[in-house]
Amino acid sequence: MTGTLFLIPNTLGDTETLASVLPEQVQQLTSQLDYFVAENAKTARAFLKLVHARHPLAKPLQEIRIAELNVNTPASALAGLLQPLLAGQDGGLVSEAGVPAVADPGADLVRLAHQHGIPVRPLVGPSSLLLAVMASGLNGQSFAFNGYLPTDAAQRASRIRELEQRSRKEKQTQLFIETPYRNGAMLEALSAACAPGTLICVATDLSLPSESIRTMTAAKWKSAPAPDFHKKPTVFLLLGQ
């Protein structure tokens, strides 16, 4: 019998919010595992220390195995990451922030687990994308996440207009993210490329004490003060009218 792959959410950046965003059951289950796959072993250990403060770990932290899976991991290495589970050991896939396998390199491992008949259990925790949709006031019945837009200004503007057209035609909210130090440039590009009546939401530091969420038309964003979002994780949303 194989082990189970648990998809373990993390906070969205503030260690003080662990108790408020992760259910006790999730913390308890996490504390009992001794094999994890994470994007970065160091930050995964920091996360486990937070869990340990509320629920003592089943083994000393130095005895817990943490394998890394990130953008540099070759596809040929994925099968090896599942070997402990194929041998019957439960394991956890931990995100750097938010939920695993969504805007996260863990999706390929989850798909491979299904191919090997390994049970996959997603656990409850914060998702910046869903929180942004909830709070935006835009269409929550139909939405699409588009990852990162091009960094080249002309290509980015073209892509924004393409997403706006799709949004208007399908009445579908379009979501995307940006490298935090380029948030200002992204908002400027959005307000310049979109039609005046297109709704744009900027959702920053979701679930954190510094959280900020604002939805306005592109025309209003042009004259409004920029949010305090420099170098802060931000989700951008638009809905063409």
C-alpha positions as CSV (number, residue, x, y, z in Angstrom):
1,M,0.0,0.0,0.0
2,T,1.3,3.4,-0.9
3,G,1.5,6.4,1.4
4,T,-0.6,9.6,0.9
5,L,0.6,12.8,-0.5
6,F,-0.7,15.7,1.6
7,L,-0.8,19.1,0.0
8,I,0.1,21.4,2.8
9,P,-0.6,25.2,2.6
10,N,1.6,27.8,4.2
11,T,0.9,31.4,5.3
12,L,1.1,34.2,2.7
13,G,4.2,35.7,4.3
14,D,3.6,36.6,7.9
15,T,4.6,34.0,10.5
16,E,2.2,35.5,13.1
17,T,-0.8,34.5,11.0
18,L,-0.2,30.8,11.2
19,A,-2.9,30.1,13.7
20,S,-5.5,32.3,11.9
21,V,-5.0,30.9,8.4
22,L,-4.2,27.2,9.0
23,P,-6.8,25.0,10.8
24,E,-5.7,23.1,13.9
25,Q,-6.3,19.8,12.1
26,V,-3.9,20.8,9.3
27,Q,-1.2,21.8,11.8
28,Q,-1.6,18.6,13.7
29,L,-1.4,16.4,10.6
30,T,1.7,18.3,9.4
31,S,3.4,17.7,12.7
32,Q,3.1,14.0,12.3
33,L,4.8,13.8,8.9
34,D,8.6,13.1,8.6
35,Y,9.0,13.5,4.8
36,F,8.3,16.7,2.9
37,V,8.9,18.0,-0.6
38,A,9.4,21.8,-0.7
39,E,10.6,24.5,-3.0
40,N,13.3,25.5,-0.5
41,A,14.4,23.3,2.4
42,K,15.4,26.2,4.6
43,T,12.0,28.0,4.5
44,A,10.3,24.6,4.9
45,R,12.2,24.1,8.2
46,A,11.2,27.5,9.3
47,F,7.6,26.6,8.6
48,L,7.9,23.4,10.6
49,K,9.4,25.3,13.5
50,L,6.2,27.4,13.6
51,V,4.1,24.2,13.5
52,H,6.2,22.7,16.3
53,A,5.5,25.7,18.6
54,R,1.8,24.6,18.6
55,H,2.1,20.9,17.9
56,P,5.3,19.1,18.7
57,L,6.8,17.3,15.7
58,A,6.8,13.5,15.6
59,K,10.6,13.6,15.1
60,P,13.3,16.1,15.8
61,L,13.6,18.6,13.0
62,Q,17.1,17.4,12.0
63,E,15.7,13.9,11.4
64,I,12.9,15.0,9.1
65,R,13.7,14.6,5.4
66,I,13.0,17.6,3.2
67,A,13.6,17.1,-0.6
68,E,13.6,20.1,-2.8
69,L,11.4,20.6,-5.9
70,N,11.7,23.9,-7.8
71,V,12.1,25.4,-11.3
72,N,15.6,23.9,-11.5
73,T,14.4,20.3,-10.7
74,P,14.6,18.1,-13.9
75,A,11.5,16.1,-14.8
76,S,13.6,13.0,-14.5
77,A,14.0,13.6,-10.7
78,L,10.3,13.7,-9.9
79,A,9.9,9.9,-9.7
80,G,12.6,9.8,-7.0
81,L,10.7,12.3,-4.9
82,L,7.8,9.9,-4.8
83,Q,9.8,6.8,-3.8
84,P,9.1,7.1,0.0
85,L,5.4,7.3,-0.7
86,L,5.5,4.3,-3.0
87,A,7.2,2.5,-0.2
88,G,4.2,3.2,2.1
89,Q,5.4,6.4,3.8
90,D,3.1,9.5,4.0
91,G,4.6,12.8,2.7
92,G,3.7,16.4,2.5
93,L,4.1,18.9,-0.4
94,V,4.7,22.3,1.2
95,S,4.3,25.6,-0.6
96,E,6.5,28.6,-0.1
97,A,3.4,30.7,0.4
98,G,-0.3,29.8,0.1
99,V,-1.5,26.5,-1.4
100,P,0.8,24.0,-3.2
101,A,0.5,23.2,-6.9
102,V,-1.3,26.5,-7.8
103,A,1.2,29.0,-9.3
104,D,3.7,26.6,-7.8
105,P,6.2,24.0,-9.2
106,G,4.5,21.1,-7.3
107,A,1.7,20.5,-9.9
108,D,3.9,18.1,-11.9
109,L,4.6,16.0,-8.8
110,V,0.9,15.8,-8.0
111,R,0.1,14.6,-11.5
112,L,2.8,12.0,-11.3
113,A,1.4,10.9,-7.9
114,H,-2.0,10.3,-9.6
115,Q,-0.3,8.3,-12.3
116,H,1.3,6.0,-9.7
117,G,-2.0,5.5,-7.8
118,I,-0.8,7.6,-4.8
119,P,-3.7,9.2,-2.9
120,V,-3.6,13.0,-2.9
121,R,-5.2,15.0,-0.1
122,P,-5.4,18.8,-0.4
123,L,-5.6,20.6,2.9
124,V,-7.3,23.8,3.7
125,G,-5.3,27.0,3.8
126,P,-5.0,30.5,2.2
127,S,-4.9,31.0,-1.6
128,S,-4.0,34.6,-2.6
129,L,-5.8,34.1,-6.0
130,L,-9.1,33.0,-4.4
131,L,-8.9,35.7,-1.7
132,A,-8.3,38.3,-4.4
133,V,-11.3,37.1,-6.4
134,M,-13.5,37.1,-3.3
135,A,-12.6,40.7,-2.4
136,S,-12.4,42.2,-5.8
137,G,-16.1,42.6,-6.6
138,L,-15.4,41.2,-10.0
139,N,-16.9,38.1,-11.6
140,G,-16.4,35.2,-9.2
141,Q,-18.5,32.8,-11.5
142,S,-15.9,32.8,-14.2
143,F,-12.2,33.7,-13.9
144,A,-8.8,32.7,-15.2
145,F,-5.3,32.9,-13.8
146,N,-2.7,33.9,-16.4
147,G,0.5,33.8,-14.4
148,Y,3.1,36.4,-15.3
149,L,2.7,38.8,-18.2
150,P,5.6,39.7,-20.6
151,T,8.2,42.1,-19.2
152,D,8.7,43.8,-22.5
153,A,6.5,46.9,-22.5
154,A,5.1,46.5,-26.0
155,Q,4.4,42.8,-25.5
156,R,2.9,43.4,-22.1
157,A,0.5,46.1,-23.4
158,S,-0.5,43.7,-26.2
159,R,-1.2,40.9,-23.8
160,I,-3.2,43.2,-21.5
161,R,-5.4,44.2,-24.4
162,E,-5.8,40.6,-25.4
163,L,-6.9,39.6,-21.8
164,E,-9.2,42.6,-21.6
165,Q,-10.9,41.6,-24.9
166,R,-11.4,38.1,-23.7
167,S,-12.7,39.4,-20.4
168,R,-15.2,41.7,-22.0
169,K,-16.4,39.0,-24.5
170,E,-16.7,36.1,-22.0
171,K,-17.5,38.3,-18.9
172,Q,-14.6,36.6,-17.3
173,T,-12.3,38.0,-14.6
174,Q,-8.6,37.8,-15.6
175,L,-6.0,37.4,-12.9
176,F,-2.2,37.7,-13.1
177,I,0.8,38.4,-10.9
178,E,4.0,40.3,-11.2
179,T,7.5,40.3,-9.6
180,P,6.9,42.5,-6.6
181,Y,9.4,45.2,-7.5
182,R,7.6,45.7,-10.8
183,N,4.2,46.3,-9.4
184,G,4.2,50.0,-10.1
185,A,5.1,49.4,-13.8
186,M,2.3,46.8,-14.1
187,L,-0.4,49.1,-12.7
188,E,0.8,51.9,-15.0
189,A,0.6,49.5,-18.0
190,L,-2.9,48.4,-17.0
191,S,-4.3,51.8,-16.6
192,A,-2.7,52.9,-19.9
193,A,-3.7,49.9,-22.0
194,C,-7.2,49.2,-20.7
195,A,-10.4,51.0,-21.8
196,P,-11.4,53.7,-19.3
197,G,-14.4,51.7,-17.9
198,T,-12.5,48.4,-17.4
199,L,-12.4,47.5,-13.7
200,I,-9.0,46.8,-12.2
201,C,-8.4,45.4,-8.8
202,V,-5.0,45.5,-7.0
203,A,-4.8,43.1,-4.0
204,T,-1.7,43.3,-1.9
205,D,-0.4,41.3,1.1
206,L,-3.6,39.3,1.4
207,S,-4.3,37.9,4.8
208,L,-1.5,40.0,6.3
209,P,-1.8,43.0,8.7
210,S,-0.7,45.2,5.8
211,E,-3.4,43.9,3.4
212,S,-4.7,46.4,0.8
213,I,-7.5,45.7,-1.8
214,R,-8.8,48.4,-4.2
215,T,-11.0,48.1,-7.2
216,M,-11.5,51.0,-9.6
217,T,-11.9,51.7,-13.3
218,A,-8.8,52.2,-15.4
219,A,-9.6,55.9,-15.7
220,K,-9.7,56.4,-12.0
221,W,-6.5,54.5,-11.5
222,K,-4.7,56.9,-13.8
223,S,-5.3,59.8,-11.4
224,A,-5.3,57.9,-8.1
225,P,-2.3,57.6,-5.7
226,A,-0.4,54.4,-6.2
227,P,-1.0,51.7,-3.5
228,D,1.7,50.9,-1.0
229,F,2.7,47.8,-2.9
230,H,6.4,48.2,-3.8
231,K,8.1,44.8,-3.3
232,K,4.9,43.3,-1.8
233,P,3.2,40.2,-3.2
234,T,0.2,41.5,-5.3
235,V,-2.5,40.0,-7.4
236,F,-3.9,42.0,-10.3
237,L,-7.4,41.5,-11.7
238,L,-9.3,43.0,-14.5
239,L,-12.9,42.8,-15.9
240,G,-13.8,44.4,-19.2
241,Q,-17.1,46.3,-19.2
